[in-house]
Amino acid sequence: MASIPSADTPESRRCTRCMAEKPLTREFFQPRVQGFTNLSLKCLDSVTSSQKAKKAKLAMEDDVNPDTELPMDDLSEIPLEEFINKAEQVAAQVWNVTELRFIYHSKYNHKNSPSTRYVYHCAQQDKRQHKSSRSGGDTTAHDKEHMYTFACKGWLFITVSDLEPFATVQLKHDTDHAMYSGQDVPPDIRKYAEENCKLSTTVLWAEILKRDPNPLFKRRAIYAIAASAKCKEWFRDPDELKSANIILEENKEAGTGGHYSIASINLPQVKGWSGLPFSLPEVMSKFGGHIREVSLDSAWNTNASHYELYALLGESGDEGVKEQYIHAFLKHFKNQHELNPPFTLTDKDQSEINAFLKAFPDAKHQLCFWHCLWAIKQQLSILRRPPRFYNVTEARNEFSDAINKDFVPVGQVNGSEQVDFPLSQVSIPQVVIRLNGVLQNTAPPKPRLVICINGKNQTIQSHSENEPDTPDVEPQSNPESSSGDVKEEDYVVDDSEFSAFFGGDDTDDEFGPNWMFNDDSEKLSKDPGYVFCPSPHCKQLLHLFTHHFCQHPFFPKRLESTSWTQEQIRQNAVMEMYQFCYQRGLQEVWGYMWTSWYSPKMWDLWAWSTLPDLLSCLHTTMNIKNFWKQLKHDNLHHILHPCLDQLVWILIHEVTPSYVN
C-alpha cells in the first residue's frame, strides 16, 4: 500500500482554504515566482470567480468600472514582494492623469489569494484632514493657511497580485473640485536649505519665512532636508560604530579644514563591550609638558547608541571592564605623550579612582569637593539605611583608647552587649577646647549655651575654628526672653552659600535610591524606630567636614605661630569628628564617617593635607561639567541623541578647533 506524503514533506501541501492535502505539482497548485501558491487550483478559481462577481455588482451600484487596468510596463523593475512601491507608482500615475492627489491610508492582505489591496484617500477630502497648527507660540496667532477641502468622498483602491502583470484600480470620487495645491518644498527653497544646512533649524526656518512668508510646507520638511544634507558630512556606513571608526581613520592626518590629527587608542578586547577612544597628538605635543593637573568625568545622553562619553581635561599651570577601558585610555597619554601630573581629580566613581591610581601611582588623587559634600548630604538625609560595617579595631589601633570600643552602630552588637548612648534630637552648639594644643573631649551639658555679660543673658552661636575669635552676640532687651527654647538656627554658622547648597526645602528620604546601596551590607533596618541621623545635626556635620577638607599645612592655625603638619591635621580632624558624634550619640553617623571618609585609605583620597608640599588648583570637576554644557548647548542643542559617528565628527571638526583656537 502506497503511503500518503505528510504535510512536513516537500512532495505535498495543504490548501489553506479547503485544508485538503494534495501533491505539490502543477496539476493541483499554481506556480509562483518562488514555489507554488498556498491555494489549490480549484480553490483559486473559486476565489477568482467570487471576486469578479463582487466587482460586477459594485460596478452596477456605483456606475464605475472597477476593472480599469493600468499598464505597468513603464514602472521600474522591483521585487514582486515589494508591492507598496508599485502601488505608490500607480497612485502617482493616477495623479498625473486625473490631477487628483491621493494619500496612503491602509492596506489589506488577502488571505485566500496572493494579492494585496492598498487604500488611498483624496488629499482634499474634508473628513481626512489633520487639525491645523498655529504659526507661532502666541495663543492669539491665526491658524496656518491650508488648502481647500471638499466632501468629495474620494477613495482609490489598488490591488496588486504576484500572478498578474497589471494592477487593478478602483477610483471613487463624487465631486469635481479644485486642483490639488501641493505642500511639497519648492526647488529653490530646497536648494537654499541644503546649502545652509549648518544653520540651526530656528535660524534656517526664519530665513525661509523671509523668502516665502506663507509657505504651504511645514517646518519639519525643512529640518528633514537640512538633516539629510548634513548627514553626507559624517555618514560612512549604516553601522554607527563602523562609520565612526572610518571617520577616525580618515582624520589620522591633519586636514585643511582646521581639524587636528587623530590617534586611536587600543583597548582590551572584552566580549559584549565596545569603545571608541582617540587622542589629539598635536595638541598633546603642544601642551602636554605644561599640564600639571588632569581631571576625568563622563556624560550621558550625548548619542543615540547610549555610549558613555568620557573626556580627559588638563589644567595648564561592568565596573571592572569600565576600569580597564579607562586605565588603557590614561595609559596611552602617559606612555605616548609623557603625561605625569602631580594631581588627578574625579568624582566618587570607584572605577575612575582605581584607574587613576594604577596609571599615576605617584600622583595625589583628589576627589571633587562638590561631589564629596553631595554624597554626605545624600547619606545623611536617608533615615532607614544603616552604614556599612565599621571596623572599630582599625580605629582603635590608630587612636587607642580615645575611641570608645562600644561606640559602634547598633546593628553590629547583640542586644545584651549594646551600650546605650543617648541620641540628641536637637542641635548642640559645637564648643572646641584645647589645652596645650590637645583637643579636649567636652561638651555643654544642655543643648544651649548662655553667657551672662553685665547682668544680661546673651546667646552665643557656634563657630568653626577658622572664624574670628570674637563671637557674634545678640543682646536681649528682655532678660527673661532668653529662658525660652533656642531654635536650631542659633547653632549654625550664618553662611548663605552653604545654606543654599544644603537646601532649606530638602526633606528626608525613608529608604533612599537603590543605586546608592549596591553593597549587601547596607540593607534596610528592621527597627521601625531606627534613624540614621536626626536632621538638626546635618548642617553642622557638613560644616565640620568642609573645615577638615580644606585644612592644609600651607594655612597657619589661628593664634599659633606655626602651621600644623599633615599628621597633626589628621589627628585633630578624626578626633573632632569622633567627639562631635560621640557627644550627640550619633553612632551610625560615626560608623559611616570612619568607613567612607576618615579611615586611612579613604582619607588620602579627599583631604588636601595629604600632600603637604603642593596644593591643587582644581577643587571640583566643574571644568568638565562646563565642557559638557558647552558641547550640548553649542554643538548638540538642535540634535536629539545624535548617531555615534555624527558625534565623533562633531568632536573632531567643531569642538576641538573651537577650544584650541
Secondary structure, 3 states (H helix, E strand, C coil): CCCCCCCCCCCEEECCCCCCEEECCCCCEEECCCCEEEEEHHHHHHHHHHHHHHHHHHHHHHCCCCCEEECCCCCCCCCCCCHHHHHHHHHHHHHHHHCCCEEEEEEEECCCCCEEEEEEEECCEHHHCCCCCECCCCCCCCECCCCCCECCCCEEEEEEECCCCCEEEEEECCCCCCCCCCCCCCHHHHHHHHHCCCCCHHHHHHHHHHHCCCCCCCHHHHHHHHHHHHHHHHCCCCCHHHHHHHHHHHCCCCCCCCCCCCEECCCCCCCCCCCCCEECHHHHHHHHHHEEEEEEEEECCCCCCCCCEEEEEEEECCHHHHHHHHHHHHHHHHHHHCCCCCEEEECCCHHHHHHHHHHCCCCEEEECHHHHHHHHHHHHCECCCCCCCCCHHHHHHHHHHHCCCCCCCHHHCCCCCCCCCCCCCCCCCCCCCEECCEECCCCCCCCCCEEEECCEEEEECCCCCCCCCCCCEEECCCHHHHHCCCCHHHHCCCCHHHHHHHCCCCCCECCCCHHHCCCCCCCCCCCCCCCCCCHHHHHHHHHHHHHHHHCCCCCCCCCCCCCCCHHHHHHHHHHHHHHHHHHHCCHHHHHHHHHHHHCHHHHHHHCHHHCCCCCCCCCCCHHHHHHHHHHHHHHCCCCCCCCHHHHHHHHHHHHHHHHHC
